[in-house]
Amino acid sequence: MDIPERENAPAILHTLLGTELKVGRLRIHCPDLGTARYLLIFATLGCREIAVPYDITKVPVIADTLTTALDRIFEVFNTLTKKDSPQARGRMRSKLIRTLREEIKSIGAGEMMPLFNRSTKQRQS
């Protein structure tokens, strides 16, 4: 995604043409709501390279898990920095998001196409 590497405020739009993810001026067409929610998490963190799972039935479950985890991270952050000044909280929050983004980048987007190495049962003749 051609988005800035910083904390963004993406939004999911329901249009006549389907579901879209809007990040700044960029609009990304998504095949379904689950994929839009999945991409929203990474767009919030400013990740530019994202791999979407090949099995689309797993995407909504992964999006739920990641959303819960990210919300929990920000909840703990807000609890721990409650007494700090707004400027210090802003600096620490941007550092936290930068660290999350760099960790995701170090893991990598993965292979372009998955390998389907499954053995099939064939009759011996």
FIVEXDO-46665 format. One record per residue (C-alpha): x, y, z. Coordinates in steps of 0.2 Angstrom, whole numbers, padded with zeros to 4 digits, always signed. Each point is the difference from the previous one (the first is absolute). Layout:
XYZ...
//
This chain:
+0000+0000+0000+0006+0017-0004-0003+0008+0017+0011+0010+0012+0010-0010+0013-0008+0007+0015-0016-0002+0010-0014+0003-0012-0019+0001+0003-0007-0012-0014-0019-0002-0002-0010-0014-0008-0013+0007-0013-0015-0009-0007-0003+0006-0017-0011-0006-0015+0015-0008-0007+0004-0010+0016+0011+0002+0015+0015+0012+0000+0014+0005+0012+0004+0018+0000+0017+0006+0007+0002+0018-0003-0004+0003-0018+0004-0018-0005-0015-0011-0003+0003-0019-0001-0014-0011-0006-0002-0016+0011-0010-0016-0005-0009-0001+0017-0002+0008+0017+0012-0012+0008+0014+0004-0012-0003+0019+0003+0001-0003+0019+0016-0010-0002+0008+0014-0011-0006+0014+0012+0011-0007+0014+0016+0001-0010-0005+0017-0008-0003+0007+0018+0018-0005+0004+0007+0007-0017+0006-0017-0007+0003+0001-0019+0002-0018-0004-0014-0012+0006-0003-0018-0004-0018-0005-0001-0003-0019+0005-0004-0011-0015-0015-0008+0009-0012+0014+0001-0011-0009+0012+0014+0003+0013+0001+0019-0003-0014+0005+0011+0006-0010+0015+0018+0006-0002-0007+0018-0001-0010-0002+0016+0015-0007+0009+0012+0014-0006-0013+0013+0004-0002-0006+0018+0019-0001+0002+0002+0018-0006-0014+0007+0010+0008-0009+0015+0017+0007-0003-0007+0018-0001-0010-0003+0016+0015-0005+0009+0010+0014-0007-0013+0013+0006-0001-0008+0017+0019+0001+0002+0002+0017-0007-0015+0008+0009+0011+0012+0010+0012+0005-0013-0002+0017-0010-0009+0000-0017+0016+0003-0009+0009-0014+0008-0015-0012-0003+0000+0005-0018+0019-0003-0002-0002-0017+0009-0015-0005-0011+0009+0004-0016+0015-0010+0006-0012-0015+0005-0008+0001-0018+0017+0001-0008+0006-0015+0010-0015-0010-0005+0002+0005-0018+0018-0005-0001-0003-0017+0009-0013-0003-0014+0012+0005-0013+0013-0011+0006-0011-0015+0000-0004+0004-0019-0015-0002-0011+0004-0018-0004-0001-0009-0017-0010+0007-0014-0009-0017-0003-0001-0014+0013+0008-0017-0004-0013-0014-0001+0011-0015+0005-0014-0012+0004+0002-0019-0004-0014-0008-0009-0006-0018+0002+0003-0009-0016-0004-0018-0004+0015-0010-0004-0003-0010-0016
//
